Amino acid sequence: MMNTATIRIPEDKKNMLKAVSCLENKKINEIIVELIEEYLQRHKETIELLSIPGLSERVAAASAEFRKGKGISLKNGRKELDR
């Protein structure tokens, strides 16, 4: 069983969805679910990265360090990785 949710859609978009649903002989909710699935698929990698515990904080800290000029050059970074 699928849970329901209420969403607000601007009237012009709602009318366009109604027209498309008639043309494609689909229910509006089927179109919306399809759009959500496509959107999530496009953002799958981001969602996976956000699920890594602590990653967001580490990225924010690294970004702050970089802005303060505490980063290293790509050349030196490669040397560090080759060790």
Distance bins in CASP14 RR format, pairs under 12 A and 6 or more apart:
PFRMAT RR
TARGET T0000
AUTHOR 0000-0000-0000
RMODE 2
METHOD distances of the structure
MODEL  1
2 29 0 0 0 0 1 0 0 0 0 0 0
2 30 0 0 0 0 0 1 0 0 0 0 0
2 32 0 0 0 0 0 1 0 0 0 0 0
2 33 0 0 0 0 1 0 0 0 0 0 0
4 29 0 0 0 0 1 0 0 0 0 0 0
4 32 0 0 0 0 0 1 0 0 0 0 0
4 33 0 0 0 0 0 1 0 0 0 0 0
5 29 0 0 0 0 1 0 0 0 0 0 0
5 32 0 0 0 0 1 0 0 0 0 0 0
5 33 0 0 0 0 0 1 0 0 0 0 0
5 36 0 0 0 0 0 1 0 0 0 0 0
6 29 0 0 0 0 0 1 0 0 0 0 0
6 32 0 0 0 0 0 1 0 0 0 0 0
7 13 0 0 0 0 0 1 0 0 0 0 0
7 14 0 0 0 0 0 1 0 0 0 0 0
7 17 0 0 0 0 0 1 0 0 0 0 0
7 28 0 0 0 0 0 1 0 0 0 0 0
7 29 0 0 0 0 0 1 0 0 0 0 0
7 32 1 0 0 1 0 0 0 0 0 0 0
7 33 0 0 0 0 0 1 0 0 0 0 0
7 35 0 0 0 0 0 1 0 0 0 0 0
7 36 0 0 0 0 0 1 0 0 0 0 0
8 14 0 0 0 0 1 0 0 0 0 0 0
9 15 0 0 0 0 1 0 0 0 0 0 0
9 16 0 0 0 0 1 0 0 0 0 0 0
9 17 1 0 0 1 0 0 0 0 0 0 0
9 18 0 0 0 0 0 1 0 0 0 0 0
9 28 0 0 0 0 1 0 0 0 0 0 0
9 29 0 0 0 0 0 1 0 0 0 0 0
9 31 0 0 0 0 0 1 0 0 0 0 0
9 32 0 0 0 0 1 0 0 0 0 0 0
9 35 0 0 0 0 0 1 0 0 0 0 0
10 16 0 0 0 0 1 0 0 0 0 0 0
10 17 0 0 0 0 0 1 0 0 0 0 0
11 17 0 0 0 0 0 1 0 0 0 0 0
11 18 0 0 0 0 0 1 0 0 0 0 0
12 18 0 0 0 0 0 1 0 0 0 0 0
12 19 0 0 0 0 0 1 0 0 0 0 0
13 19 0 0 0 0 0 1 0 0 0 0 0
13 20 0 0 0 0 0 1 0 0 0 0 0
13 28 0 0 0 0 0 1 0 0 0 0 0
13 31 0 0 0 0 0 1 0 0 0 0 0
13 32 0 0 0 0 0 1 0 0 0 0 0
13 35 0 0 0 0 0 1 0 0 0 0 0
14 20 0 0 0 0 0 1 0 0 0 0 0
14 21 0 0 0 0 0 1 0 0 0 0 0
14 28 0 0 0 0 1 0 0 0 0 0 0
14 31 0 0 0 0 0 1 0 0 0 0 0
14 32 0 0 0 0 0 1 0 0 0 0 0
15 21 0 0 0 0 0 1 0 0 0 0 0
15 22 0 0 0 0 0 1 0 0 0 0 0
15 28 0 0 0 0 0 1 0 0 0 0 0
16 22 0 0 0 0 0 1 0 0 0 0 0
16 23 0 0 0 0 0 1 0 0 0 0 0
16 28 0 0 0 0 0 1 0 0 0 0 0
16 31 0 0 0 0 0 1 0 0 0 0 0
17 23 0 0 0 0 0 1 0 0 0 0 0
17 24 0 0 0 0 0 1 0 0 0 0 0
17 26 0 0 0 0 1 0 0 0 0 0 0
17 27 0 0 0 0 0 1 0 0 0 0 0
17 28 1 0 1 0 0 0 0 0 0 0 0
17 29 0 0 0 0 1 0 0 0 0 0 0
17 30 0 0 0 0 0 1 0 0 0 0 0
17 31 1 0 0 1 0 0 0 0 0 0 0
17 32 1 0 0 1 0 0 0 0 0 0 0
17 34 0 0 0 0 0 1 0 0 0 0 0
17 35 0 0 0 0 1 0 0 0 0 0 0
18 24 0 0 0 0 0 1 0 0 0 0 0
18 26 0 0 0 0 0 1 0 0 0 0 0
18 27 0 0 0 0 0 1 0 0 0 0 0
18 28 1 0 0 1 0 0 0 0 0 0 0
18 31 0 0 0 0 0 1 0 0 0 0 0
19 26 0 0 0 0 0 1 0 0 0 0 0
19 28 0 0 0 0 0 1 0 0 0 0 0
19 31 0 0 0 0 0 1 0 0 0 0 0
20 26 1 0 0 1 0 0 0 0 0 0 0
20 27 0 0 0 0 0 1 0 0 0 0 0
20 28 0 0 0 0 1 0 0 0 0 0 0
20 30 0 0 0 0 0 1 0 0 0 0 0
20 31 1 0 0 1 0 0 0 0 0 0 0
20 32 0 0 0 0 0 1 0 0 0 0 0
20 34 0 0 0 0 0 1 0 0 0 0 0
20 35 0 0 0 0 0 1 0 0 0 0 0
21 27 1 0 0 1 0 0 0 0 0 0 0
21 28 1 0 1 0 0 0 0 0 0 0 0
21 29 0 0 0 0 1 0 0 0 0 0 0
21 30 1 0 0 1 0 0 0 0 0 0 0
21 31 1 0 1 0 0 0 0 0 0 0 0
21 32 0 0 0 0 1 0 0 0 0 0 0
21 34 0 0 0 0 0 1 0 0 0 0 0
22 28 0 0 0 0 1 0 0 0 0 0 0
22 31 0 0 0 0 0 1 0 0 0 0 0
23 31 0 0 0 0 0 1 0 0 0 0 0
24 30 0 0 0 0 1 0 0 0 0 0 0
24 31 1 0 0 1 0 0 0 0 0 0 0
24 34 0 0 0 0 0 1 0 0 0 0 0
25 31 0 0 0 0 0 1 0 0 0 0 0
26 32 0 0 0 0 0 1 0 0 0 0 0
26 33 0 0 0 0 0 1 0 0 0 0 0
26 34 0 0 0 0 1 0 0 0 0 0 0
26 35 0 0 0 0 0 1 0 0 0 0 0
27 33 0 0 0 0 1 0 0 0 0 0 0
27 34 0 0 0 0 0 1 0 0 0 0 0
28 34 0 0 0 0 0 1 0 0 0 0 0
28 35 0 0 0 0 0 1 0 0 0 0 0
29 35 0 0 0 0 0 1 0 0 0 0 0
29 36 0 0 0 0 0 1 0 0 0 0 0
30 36 0 0 0 0 0 1 0 0 0 0 0
30 37 0 0 0 0 0 1 0 0 0 0 0
31 37 0 0 0 0 0 1 0 0 0 0 0
31 38 0 0 0 0 0 1 0 0 0 0 0
32 38 0 0 0 0 0 1 0 0 0 0 0
32 39 0 0 0 0 0 1 0 0 0 0 0
33 39 0 0 0 0 0 1 0 0 0 0 0
33 40 0 0 0 0 0 1 0 0 0 0 0
34 40 0 0 0 0 0 1 0 0 0 0 0
34 41 0 0 0 0 0 1 0 0 0 0 0
35 41 0 0 0 0 0 1 0 0 0 0 0
35 42 0 0 0 0 0 1 0 0 0 0 0
36 42 0 0 0 0 0 1 0 0 0 0 0
36 43 0 0 0 0 0 1 0 0 0 0 0
37 43 0 0 0 0 0 1 0 0 0 0 0
37 44 0 0 0 0 0 1 0 0 0 0 0
38 44 0 0 0 0 0 1 0 0 0 0 0
39 46 0 0 0 0 0 1 0 0 0 0 0
39 47 0 0 0 0 0 1 0 0 0 0 0
40 46 0 0 0 0 1 0 0 0 0 0 0
40 47 1 0 0 1 0 0 0 0 0 0 0
40 48 0 0 0 0 0 1 0 0 0 0 0
41 47 0 0 0 0 1 0 0 0 0 0 0
41 48 0 0 0 0 0 1 0 0 0 0 0
43 49 0 0 0 0 0 1 0 0 0 0 0
43 50 0 0 0 0 1 0 0 0 0 0 0
44 50 0 0 0 0 0 1 0 0 0 0 0
44 51 0 0 0 0 0 1 0 0 0 0 0
45 51 0 0 0 0 0 1 0 0 0 0 0
45 52 0 0 0 0 0 1 0 0 0 0 0
46 52 0 0 0 0 0 1 0 0 0 0 0
46 55 0 0 0 0 0 1 0 0 0 0 0
46 56 0 0 0 0 0 1 0 0 0 0 0
46 59 0 0 0 0 0 1 0 0 0 0 0
47 55 0 0 0 0 0 1 0 0 0 0 0
48 55 0 0 0 0 0 1 0 0 0 0 0
49 55 1 0 0 1 0 0 0 0 0 0 0
49 56 0 0 0 0 1 0 0 0 0 0 0
49 58 0 0 0 0 0 1 0 0 0 0 0
49 59 0 0 0 0 1 0 0 0 0 0 0
50 56 1 0 0 1 0 0 0 0 0 0 0
50 57 0 0 0 0 0 1 0 0 0 0 0
50 59 0 0 0 0 0 1 0 0 0 0 0
52 58 0 0 0 0 1 0 0 0 0 0 0
52 59 0 0 0 0 1 0 0 0 0 0 0
54 60 0 0 0 0 1 0 0 0 0 0 0
54 61 0 0 0 0 1 0 0 0 0 0 0
54 62 0 0 0 0 0 1 0 0 0 0 0
55 61 0 0 0 0 0 1 0 0 0 0 0
55 62 0 0 0 0 0 1 0 0 0 0 0
56 62 0 0 0 0 0 1 0 0 0 0 0
56 63 0 0 0 0 0 1 0 0 0 0 0
57 63 0 0 0 0 0 1 0 0 0 0 0
57 64 0 0 0 0 0 1 0 0 0 0 0
58 64 0 0 0 0 0 1 0 0 0 0 0
58 65 0 0 0 0 0 1 0 0 0 0 0
59 65 0 0 0 0 0 1 0 0 0 0 0
59 66 0 0 0 0 0 1 0 0 0 0 0
60 66 0 0 0 0 0 1 0 0 0 0 0
60 67 0 0 0 0 0 1 0 0 0 0 0
61 67 0 0 0 0 0 1 0 0 0 0 0
61 68 0 0 0 0 0 1 0 0 0 0 0
61 70 0 0 0 0 0 1 0 0 0 0 0
62 68 0 0 0 0 0 1 0 0 0 0 0
62 69 0 0 0 0 0 1 0 0 0 0 0
62 70 0 0 0 0 1 0 0 0 0 0 0
62 71 0 0 0 0 1 0 0 0 0 0 0
62 72 0 0 0 0 0 1 0 0 0 0 0
63 69 0 0 0 0 0 1 0 0 0 0 0
63 70 0 0 0 0 0 1 0 0 0 0 0
63 71 0 0 0 0 0 1 0 0 0 0 0
64 70 0 0 0 0 1 0 0 0 0 0 0
64 71 0 0 0 0 0 1 0 0 0 0 0
65 71 1 0 0 1 0 0 0 0 0 0 0
65 72 0 0 0 0 0 1 0 0 0 0 0
66 72 0 0 0 0 1 0 0 0 0 0 0
66 73 0 0 0 0 0 1 0 0 0 0 0
71 77 0 0 0 0 1 0 0 0 0 0 0
71 80 0 0 0 0 0 1 0 0 0 0 0
72 78 0 0 0 0 1 0 0 0 0 0 0
72 79 0 0 0 0 1 0 0 0 0 0 0
72 80 1 0 0 1 0 0 0 0 0 0 0
72 81 0 0 0 0 0 1 0 0 0 0 0
73 79 0 0 0 0 1 0 0 0 0 0 0
73 80 0 0 0 0 0 1 0 0 0 0 0
74 80 0 0 0 0 0 1 0 0 0 0 0
74 81 0 0 0 0 0 1 0 0 0 0 0
75 81 0 0 0 0 0 1 0 0 0 0 0
75 82 0 0 0 0 0 1 0 0 0 0 0
76 82 0 0 0 0 0 1 0 0 0 0 0
76 83 0 0 0 0 0 1 0 0 0 0 0
77 83 0 0 0 0 1 0 0 0 0 0 0
END
